Amino acid sequence: MQSLFVNSQRKNLFISISYVLILWGLIDIQASHAETPSAEEMWETIQQQQKLIEELKARLDDTDQRVAMNEVKVEEATEEVEAAAEAFETAQASTRGSSWADRTTVGGYGELHYNNLSDNNDTVDGDNSLDQVDFHRFVLYFGHEFTDNIRFFSELELEHALSGDGESGEVELEQAWIEMDINDNHRFRAGVDILPIGIINVTHEPNTFYGVERNKVETEIIPATWWEAGIGFNGEIAPGWNYDIVAHGGLLSPNGVDDPSKASSTLRPRSGRSKVSKAEDQDIAFTGRLRYTGMPGLEVGISGQYQSDMTGTADAFDVDATLFEGHIDYKHASGFGLRALYARWDIDAPTGITYTQNSIDGWYIEPAYRFKAPGFVPGEIGVFTRYAEWDAIGGSGNVPNGVPDGTYVQFESWNVGMNWWPHPNVAFKFDYQNESGDSRAKVIRDGFNLGLAYQF
């Protein structure tokens, strides 16, 4: 409205000037028919006309200034309106994003295995060949963001398809933690969490690694998957350098050894996982990890753990133990990949206790090559080979390779195979394994494995 008013004023001024010019012309015309005025009269007339023109010009300049000022005000008002509209839209989006559903995520993974393995040592402990199909794991993730700085994550797993009395499977809660941001680079975490050791223990989704079964070095020595209740911190201390520090519950009498008068026994770390199920008499343990991820496709990590009492506090003696692990995981843009890992336990036996082995270790190296599938086949194909050596110690529970309690065996294996990813989160797997062990090994299996893996 104000702009229309200003334009109207400008129009009126132009009309007034036009009238003056017309009037001046008429005067000139009339003067041409009248008597010729004197020089003094003509000068006076010119001065009057010049004065009138200057007044009209001044009024026109004033009008132009007012128009310019109003245009600036209109532009500023327009910017304010646009900013207000943008702020309103942002507020609406924030309100929509803060709903329970928008802040809750669901995911998971699963793997189906077929194992066709022959026992090459069946004369020692009978025929322990394996020919079976098993839906090994069905896992669901549930996560929720309470705020932008406080979040929850959980992992619920069903193993071997069935659980209950007399069934081979079990339901496990592997993760249930709360994480809070301290600042942009550091976070605090508490709850049930995967311990930051190795490669597969932390990233164990089956479409992310080669081979149908998880490798024996990480499952027996570390042992993956290993979770505990604890509190800790994680974050970035410099570009590309990440850390984790966790205080958590320790292992519990892995083999039920609670009598220091026993002359000989073994400690199998995998059998000592409490899984945070009415875990009494745990002593505190500490785990730390440092990783470098500053180069695309590269992760180099080292982890250390100290167990103040590997057998728990219910027995009459303390068994200190330390775990060291180092690894490299590299994926080049060309498709070449390499994984290598070494892990070692050192056990400090107290006076009066003699263990079959005061240290156990294992290592593997795994080169691989991943490429686009040829022709009409969708996705990518990866081929790999893995060589591994590890110490297996007998203990309670389902012990692989038939290693009995109180026995220590050294194994080695070759695996070759391939993964086909029709989608990055779906993998079909094949591998062939060839195992060998020392004279104490009772079960040595060779053969092939097939697998289906997914993650969402």
LOKOL-417977 format. One record per residue (C-alpha): y, x negated, z negated; residue number from 1; residue in one letter. Coordinates in Angstrom, 1 decimal, decimal comma. Each point is the difference from the previous one (the first is absolute). Layout:
# residues N
- v|u|w|koldren|kekol
- Y|X|Z|NUM|a
...
***
This chain:
# residues 456
- v|u|w|koldren|kekol
- 0,0|0,0|0,0|1|m
- 2,4|-2,8|-0,9|2|q
- -0,7|-1,7|3,3|3|s
- 0,7|3,2|1,9|4|l
- 3,4|0,3|-1,9|5|f
- 1,0|-3,5|0,9|6|v
- -0,9|0,4|3,6|7|n
- 2,1|3,2|0,1|8|s
- 3,0|-2,0|-1,4|9|q
- -0,4|-2,6|2,7|10|r
- -0,1|2,7|2,6|11|k
- 3,2|1,6|-1,3|12|n
- 1,8|-3,3|0,1|13|l
- -1,0|-0,6|3,6|14|f
- 1,3|3,5|0,9|15|i
- 3,3|-0,7|-1,8|16|s
- 0,4|-3,3|2,0|17|i
- -0,8|1,8|3,2|18|s
- 2,7|2,7|-0,8|19|y
- 2,6|-2,8|-0,6|20|v
- -0,8|-1,6|3,3|21|l
- 0,1|3,3|1,8|22|i
- 3,3|0,8|-1,7|23|l
- 1,3|-3,3|0,9|24|w
- -1,0|0,5|3,6|25|g
- 1,7|3,4|0,0|26|l
- 3,2|-1,5|-1,4|27|i
- -0,1|-2,6|2,7|28|d
- -0,5|2,7|2,6|29|i
- 2,8|2,1|-1,4|30|q
- 2,2|-3,1|-0,3|31|a
- -0,6|-0,7|3,6|32|s
- 1,6|3,3|0,9|33|h
- 2,8|-0,4|-2,6|34|a
- 2,8|-2,3|-0,2|35|e
- -0,9|-3,6|-0,5|36|t
- 0,4|-0,9|-3,7|37|p
- 2,0|-3,0|-1,2|38|s
- -1,7|-3,3|-1,0|39|a
- 0,6|0,7|-3,7|40|e
- -1,7|3,5|0,2|41|e
- -2,9|-1,5|1,9|42|m
- -0,5|-2,7|-2,7|43|w
- 0,2|2,5|-2,8|44|e
- -2,6|2,2|1,8|45|t
- -2,4|-3,0|0,5|46|i
- 0,3|-1,0|-3,7|47|q
- -0,8|3,6|-1,1|48|q
- -3,0|0,1|2,3|49|q
- -1,2|-3,5|-1,2|50|q
- 0,3|1,1|-3,6|51|k
- -2,0|3,1|0,7|52|l
- -2,7|-2,0|1,8|53|i
- -0,3|-2,5|-2,9|54|e
- -0,3|2,8|-2,5|55|e
- -2,8|1,6|2,0|56|l
- -1,7|-3,4|0,4|57|k
- 0,2|-0,6|-3,7|58|a
- -1,6|3,4|-0,7|59|r
- -2,7|-0,9|2,6|60|l
- -0,7|-3,4|-1,6|61|d
- -0,3|1,7|-3,4|62|d
- -2,4|2,6|1,4|63|t
- -2,1|-2,8|1,5|64|d
- -0,2|-1,8|-3,4|65|q
- -1,1|3,2|-1,7|66|r
- -2,6|0,6|2,6|67|v
- -1,4|-3,6|-0,4|68|a
- -0,1|0,4|-3,8|69|m
- -1,8|3,3|0,3|70|n
- -2,5|-1,4|2,4|71|e
- -0,8|-2,8|-2,6|72|v
- -0,4|2,6|-2,7|73|k
- -2,3|2,1|2,2|74|v
- -2,1|-3,1|0,8|75|e
- -0,3|-0,9|-3,7|76|e
- -0,9|3,6|-0,9|77|a
- -2,7|-0,1|2,8|78|t
- -1,5|-3,2|-1,5|79|e
- 0,0|1,5|-3,4|80|e
- -1,8|3,1|1,2|81|v
- -2,6|-2,1|1,9|82|e
- -0,6|-2,2|-3,1|83|a
- -0,4|3,1|-2,2|84|a
- -2,5|1,4|2,5|85|a
- -2,0|-3,2|0,1|86|e
- 0,0|-0,2|-3,8|87|a
- -1,3|3,6|-0,2|88|f
- -2,8|-0,8|2,5|89|e
- -1,0|-3,1|-2,0|90|t
- 0,0|2,0|-3,2|91|a
- -2,2|2,6|1,6|92|q
- -2,5|-2,6|1,3|93|a
- -0,1|-1,6|-3,5|94|s
- -0,7|3,3|-1,5|95|t
- -2,8|0,7|2,4|96|r
- -1,4|-3,5|-0,6|97|g
- -0,1|0,4|-3,7|98|s
- -2,5|2,9|0,1|99|s
- -3,4|-0,6|-1,6|100|w
- -1,8|0,2|3,4|101|a
- 2,3|-2,5|1,7|102|d
- -0,4|-2,5|-2,7|103|r
- -3,8|0,2|-0,2|104|t
- -2,4|-1,8|2,4|105|t
- -3,7|0,3|0,6|106|v
- -2,2|-2,5|1,8|107|g
- -3,4|-1,6|-0,2|108|g
- -2,8|-1,9|1,7|109|y
- -3,8|0,2|0,5|110|g
- -2,9|-2,0|1,4|111|e
- -3,5|1,0|1,2|112|l
- -2,6|-2,8|0,2|113|h
- -3,4|-0,5|1,7|114|y
- -1,9|-3,1|-1,2|115|n
- -3,0|-1,3|1,8|116|n
- -1,0|-3,2|-1,9|117|l
- -3,4|-1,7|-0,3|118|s
- -1,0|-1,9|-3,1|119|d
- -1,0|-3,5|1,1|120|n
- -1,3|-0,9|-3,4|121|n
- -2,4|2,9|-0,6|122|d
- -2,8|-2,2|-1,3|123|t
- 2,0|-0,8|-3,2|124|v
- 1,1|3,4|-1,2|125|d
- -1,6|2,5|2,4|126|g
- 1,6|1,5|3,1|127|d
- 3,7|0,7|-0,7|128|n
- 1,0|0,9|3,5|129|s
- 2,8|2,5|0,4|130|l
- 0,1|2,9|2,5|131|d
- 2,6|2,5|-1,2|132|q
- 3,0|2,1|0,8|133|v
- 2,6|0,3|-2,7|134|d
- 3,5|1,6|-0,2|135|f
- 1,0|-2,9|-2,2|136|h
- 3,6|1,1|-0,9|137|r
- 2,1|3,1|0,2|138|f
- 3,5|-0,7|-1,5|139|v
- 3,1|2,1|-0,4|140|l
- 3,5|-1,3|-0,8|141|y
- 2,7|2,0|-1,8|142|f
- 3,5|-1,3|-0,5|143|g
- 3,2|1,5|-1,2|144|h
- 3,7|-1,1|-0,3|145|e
- 1,6|1,3|-3,1|146|f
- 3,3|-1,6|1,1|147|t
- 1,0|-2,7|2,4|148|d
- -0,8|-2,6|-2,7|149|n
- -3,1|1,5|-1,7|150|i
- -3,3|0,7|1,8|151|r
- -3,7|0,7|-0,7|152|f
- -3,1|-1,0|2,0|153|f
- -3,7|0,8|-0,5|154|s
- -3,3|-0,5|1,7|155|e
- -3,1|2,2|-0,6|156|l
- -3,3|-1,1|1,4|157|e
- -3,4|1,5|0,6|158|l
- -2,7|-2,6|0,7|159|e
- -3,3|0,7|1,8|160|h
- 0,8|3,7|0,7|161|a
- -1,6|1,5|-3,2|162|l
- 0,6|-0,6|-3,7|163|s
- -1,6|1,4|-3,1|164|g
- -3,2|-0,4|-2,0|165|d
- -2,6|-1,7|2,1|166|g
- 2,3|-0,5|3,0|167|e
- 0,9|-3,4|1,5|168|s
- 3,7|0,7|0,2|169|g
- 2,9|0,1|-2,4|170|e
- 3,6|1,3|-0,1|171|v
- 2,5|-2,7|-1,0|172|e
- 3,8|-0,1|-0,7|173|l
- 1,0|-3,3|1,5|174|e
- 3,7|0,3|-0,3|175|q
- 2,5|2,1|-2,0|176|a
- 3,3|-1,8|-0,7|177|w
- 3,7|0,5|-0,4|178|i
- 2,4|-2,4|1,5|179|e
- 3,8|-0,3|-0,7|180|m
- 2,5|-2,1|1,8|181|d
- 1,9|-2,4|-2,1|182|i
- 2,3|-0,9|2,9|183|n
- -0,3|-0,5|3,7|184|d
- -2,5|-2,9|-0,4|185|n
- -2,0|0,6|-3,2|186|h
- -2,2|2,8|-1,3|187|r
- -1,9|0,9|-3,1|188|f
- -3,4|1,6|0,2|189|r
- -2,4|1,5|-2,6|190|a
- -3,3|1,9|0,2|191|g
- -3,3|-0,5|1,7|192|v
- 0,4|-2,4|2,9|193|d
- -1,8|-2,3|2,3|194|i
- 0,3|-3,6|-1,2|195|l
- 2,0|-2,2|2,4|196|p
- -2,8|-2,4|1,0|197|i
- -1,4|-0,9|3,4|198|g
- 0,4|1,9|3,3|199|i
- -2,5|2,9|-0,1|200|i
- 0,5|0,8|-3,7|201|n
- 3,6|1,1|0,7|202|v
- -0,3|1,2|3,7|203|t
- -3,5|1,4|0,1|204|h
- 0,4|2,8|2,6|205|e
- -3,0|-0,4|2,3|206|p
- 2,0|0,0|3,3|207|n
- 1,9|-3,1|-1,1|208|t
- -2,9|-2,5|-0,1|209|f
- -2,9|-1,1|2,1|210|y
- -3,6|0,7|-0,9|211|g
- -1,6|3,2|-1,2|212|v
- -0,5|-1,1|-3,6|213|e
- 2,6|-1,9|-2,1|214|r
- -0,7|-3,7|0,0|215|n
- -2,2|-1,3|-2,9|216|k
- 2,5|-2,7|-1,1|217|v
- 2,7|2,5|-0,9|218|e
- -2,4|2,6|-1,4|219|t
- -2,0|-2,4|-2,2|220|e
- 2,4|-2,7|-1,0|221|i
- 3,4|1,8|-0,4|222|i
- -1,6|2,8|-0,2|223|p
- 1,5|2,7|2,3|224|a
- 0,7|2,7|-0,5|225|t
- 1,3|-0,8|-3,5|226|w
- 2,5|2,2|-1,8|227|w
- 1,2|0,0|-3,6|228|e
- 2,6|1,7|-2,2|229|a
- 3,0|-2,1|-0,6|230|g
- 3,7|-0,6|0,4|231|i
- 1,8|-2,5|2,2|232|g
- 2,9|-1,0|2,3|233|f
- 0,1|-0,6|3,7|234|n
- 2,7|-0,8|2,5|235|g
- 1,6|-2,6|2,3|236|e
- 1,5|-3,3|-1,5|237|i
- 1,2|-1,3|3,3|238|a
- -0,2|1,1|3,7|239|p
- -3,7|0,1|0,8|240|g
- -1,2|-0,9|-3,5|241|w
- -1,6|2,8|-2,0|242|n
- -1,4|0,0|-3,5|243|y
- -2,2|2,1|-2,3|244|d
- -0,5|-0,4|-3,8|245|i
- -2,4|2,3|-1,8|246|v
- -1,3|0,2|-3,6|247|a
- -3,2|2,1|-0,1|248|h
- -3,3|0,7|-1,6|249|g
- -2,7|-2,7|0,4|250|g
- -3,6|0,0|0,9|251|l
- -2,6|1,5|-2,4|252|l
- -3,3|-1,7|-0,8|253|s
- -1,1|-0,2|3,6|254|p
- -3,7|-0,2|-0,8|255|n
- 0,0|1,4|-3,4|256|g
- -0,1|-3,5|-1,6|257|v
- 1,1|0,5|-3,6|258|d
- -2,3|-2,4|-1,9|259|d
- 1,2|-3,7|-0,2|260|p
- -3,5|-1,0|-1,0|261|s
- -1,2|0,6|3,5|262|k
- -0,6|-3,4|1,6|263|a
- 0,6|1,0|3,6|264|s
- 1,7|2,8|2,0|265|s
- 2,3|0,6|2,8|266|t
- 3,4|1,7|0,5|267|l
- 0,4|2,1|3,1|268|r
- 3,7|1,0|0,4|269|p
- -0,8|3,1|2,1|270|r
- -2,2|1,4|-2,7|271|s
- 2,8|-0,3|-2,6|272|g
- 2,5|2,3|1,6|273|r
- 0,8|2,8|-2,4|274|s
- 1,6|2,3|2,6|275|k
- 2,2|1,3|-2,8|276|v
- -2,7|2,4|-1,2|277|s
- 0,1|0,1|-3,8|278|k
- 0,4|-3,7|0,2|279|a
- -0,3|-1,1|-3,7|280|e
- 0,3|-3,6|-1,3|281|d
- 1,8|-1,4|3,0|282|q
- 2,1|-3,1|-0,6|283|d
- 3,2|-0,6|1,9|284|i
- 0,0|-1,8|3,3|285|a
- 2,8|-1,2|2,3|286|f
- 0,2|-0,2|3,8|287|t
- 2,7|-1,5|2,1|288|g
- 0,4|-0,3|3,8|289|r
- 2,5|-1,7|2,3|290|l
- 0,1|0,8|3,7|291|r
- 1,9|-1,3|3,0|292|y
- 0,6|2,5|2,8|293|t
- 3,1|-1,4|1,6|294|g
- -1,7|-0,6|3,4|295|m
- -1,0|3,0|2,2|296|p
- -3,7|0,6|-0,3|297|g
- -0,6|-2,5|-2,8|298|l
- -0,9|0,4|-3,6|299|e
- -0,8|-3,0|-2,2|300|v
- -0,9|0,8|-3,6|301|g
- -1,2|-1,5|-3,2|302|i
- -1,2|1,9|-3,1|303|s
- -0,9|-1,0|-3,5|304|g
- -1,5|1,9|-3,0|305|q
- -0,7|-0,9|-3,6|306|y
- -2,6|1,9|-2,1|307|q
- 0,4|-0,8|-3,7|308|s
- -3,5|1,5|-0,7|309|d
- -2,1|0,8|3,0|310|m
- -2,6|1,8|-2,0|311|t
- 2,4|2,2|-2,0|312|g
- 0,9|0,1|-3,7|313|t
- -3,1|1,8|-1,4|314|a
- -2,2|-3,1|0,0|315|d
- 0,1|-3,0|-2,3|316|a
- 1,3|-2,6|2,4|317|f
- 2,8|-0,5|2,6|318|d
- -0,6|-1,0|3,6|319|v
- 3,2|-1,2|1,7|320|d
- -0,1|0,2|3,8|321|a
- 2,5|-0,7|2,8|322|t
- -0,1|1,2|3,5|323|l
- 1,8|-1,8|2,9|324|f
- 0,3|1,5|3,5|325|e
- 1,8|-1,2|3,2|326|g
- 0,1|1,5|3,4|327|h
- 1,6|0,1|3,4|328|i
- 0,1|3,1|2,3|329|d
- 1,6|-0,7|3,4|330|y
- 0,4|2,3|3,0|331|k
- 1,7|-1,5|3,1|332|h
- 1,8|2,2|2,6|333|a
- -2,5|-1,4|2,6|334|s
- -2,9|1,8|-1,9|335|g
- -1,4|-3,0|-1,7|336|f
- -0,7|0,5|-3,7|337|g
- -1,3|-2,1|-2,9|338|l
- -1,0|0,8|-3,5|339|r
- -1,2|-2,6|-2,6|340|a
- -0,4|0,4|-3,7|341|l
- -1,3|-2,1|-3,0|342|y
- -0,6|1,4|-3,5|343|a
- -1,4|-1,7|-3,1|344|r
- -0,8|1,0|-3,6|345|w
- -0,1|-2,6|-2,8|346|d
- -1,6|1,1|-3,3|347|i
- 0,5|-1,8|-3,3|348|d
- -3,1|0,7|-2,0|349|a
- 0,3|-0,2|-3,8|350|p
- -2,2|-2,2|-2,1|351|t
- -3,5|1,4|-0,3|352|g
- 0,1|1,8|3,4|353|i
- -1,5|-1,6|3,1|354|t
- 0,7|1,8|3,3|355|y
- -2,1|-0,5|3,1|356|t
- 3,2|-0,8|1,8|357|q
- 3,4|-0,7|-1,4|358|n
- 1,8|0,4|3,3|359|s
- -0,6|2,2|3,1|360|i
- 1,8|-0,1|3,2|361|d
- 0,0|1,1|3,6|362|g
- 1,9|-0,4|3,3|363|w
- 0,1|1,3|3,5|364|y
- 1,7|-0,6|3,3|365|i
- 0,4|2,8|2,6|366|e
- 1,6|-0,6|3,5|367|p
- 0,6|3,0|2,2|368|a
- 1,6|1,1|3,2|369|y
- 1,4|3,5|0,7|370|r
- 0,9|1,3|3,5|371|f
- 0,8|3,1|1,9|372|k
- -3,1|1,9|1,0|373|a
- -0,8|-0,3|3,8|374|p
- 0,2|2,8|2,6|375|g
- -0,2|3,6|-1,2|376|f
- -1,0|-0,9|-3,5|377|v
- 2,9|0,8|-2,5|378|p
- 1,3|-2,2|-2,7|379|g
- -0,9|-3,5|-0,9|380|e
- -3,2|-2,1|-0,6|381|i
- -0,4|-2,9|-2,4|382|g
- -2,8|-2,6|-0,2|383|v
- -0,6|-2,2|-3,0|384|f
- -2,4|-2,4|-1,7|385|t
- -0,2|-0,9|-3,7|386|r
- -1,7|-2,8|-1,9|387|y
- -0,2|0,4|-3,8|388|a
- -1,5|-1,7|-3,0|389|e
- -0,1|1,5|-3,5|390|w
- -1,8|-0,1|-3,3|391|d
- -1,8|3,1|-1,1|392|a
- -0,8|0,6|-3,7|393|i
- -2,4|2,6|-1,3|394|g
- 1,2|2,6|-2,4|395|g
- 0,0|3,6|-0,9|396|s
- 0,6|2,7|2,7|397|g
- -0,9|0,1|3,6|398|n
- -0,3|-3,7|0,8|399|v
- -0,1|-0,9|3,7|400|p
- -2,7|-2,3|1,4|401|n
- -2,2|0,8|-3,0|402|g
- 1,4|-2,7|-2,2|403|v
- -1,5|0,7|-3,5|404|p
- 1,8|-0,4|-3,3|405|d
- 0,2|-3,6|-1,1|406|g
- -0,3|-1,4|3,6|407|t
- 2,5|-1,9|2,1|408|y
- -0,4|-0,2|3,8|409|v
- 2,0|-1,6|2,7|410|q
- 0,3|1,9|3,3|411|f
- 1,5|-0,5|3,4|412|e
- 0,4|2,3|3,0|413|s
- 1,1|0,3|3,6|414|w
- 1,5|3,2|1,3|415|n
- 1,1|0,8|3,5|416|v
- 1,2|3,3|1,3|417|g
- 2,7|2,2|1,4|418|m
- 2,4|2,8|-0,9|419|n
- 1,3|2,6|2,4|420|w
- 3,2|1,8|-0,9|421|w
- 0,6|3,0|2,3|422|p
- 2,9|0,6|-2,5|423|h
- 1,4|-2,6|-2,4|424|p
- -1,2|2,1|-2,9|425|n
- -3,5|0,7|1,4|426|v
- -2,6|-2,7|0,5|427|a
- -3,6|-0,1|1,2|428|f
- -1,8|-3,1|-1,3|429|k
- -3,0|-2,1|0,8|430|f
- -1,2|-3,3|-1,5|431|d
- -3,2|-2,1|-0,1|432|y
- -0,7|-2,0|-3,2|433|q
- -2,2|-3,0|-0,7|434|n
- -0,5|-0,9|-3,6|435|e
- -1,7|-2,9|-1,8|436|s
- -0,3|-1,1|-3,6|437|g
- -1,5|-2,7|-2,2|438|d
- -3,5|0,1|-1,4|439|s
- 1,0|2,5|-2,7|440|r
- 1,1|2,7|2,4|441|a
- -2,3|3,0|0,0|442|k
- 1,5|2,1|2,7|443|v
- 1,5|-1,4|3,2|444|i
- 1,0|2,6|2,6|445|r
- 0,7|-0,4|3,7|446|d
- 0,9|2,7|2,5|447|g
- 2,8|2,2|1,2|448|f
- 2,5|2,5|-1,4|449|n
- 1,9|2,8|1,6|450|l
- 3,1|1,6|-1,5|451|g
- 2,6|2,7|0,5|452|l
- 3,3|-0,5|-1,8|453|a
- 3,3|2,0|-0,2|454|y
- 3,2|0,1|-2,0|455|q
- 2,9|2,5|0,0|456|f
***
